[in-house]
Amino acid sequence: MIDPRRARGIAGEQAAAELLAALGYQILERNFRTKYGELDIVAADRSTLVFCEVRTRAGSGAIAYALESIGPGKRMQLRKMAREWFRLSTVDCPPTRGSRFDAIAVAIAPDGRTRAVEHVRDAF
């Protein structure tokens, strides 16, 4: 049986990937593991490489809480993971002119349905 927190995280990452695809992003990788942790989504937005941190929460105020949970320590960790992605990834990446970090907050209802998704471009 899967851990309820992990199931919520998987559902949130799926909702985030679907939103990005609907916005025209090309999903390059999901759940890319590094020695510093895991990058949730790596995508291309036209000529920009985008590292997306997905935060999934349940309950009222879930969106605000999810975005606030990406503090300075997590931001540093994400930068280290992005450097590792550049070093280790074998994905055929389209030509890019730069990179950025986006945050995607997903609110999940108690029954597991997605209630809301908020995408913050260039979050940090």
Buried (B, 14 or more C-beta within 10 A) or exposed (E): EEEEEEBBBEBBBBBBBEBBEEEEBBBBBBEBEBEBBEBBBBBBBEEBBBBBBBBBBBEEEBBEBBBEEBEEEBBEBBBBBBEBBEEEBEEEBEEEEEBBBBBBBBBBEEEEEBBEBBBBBEBB
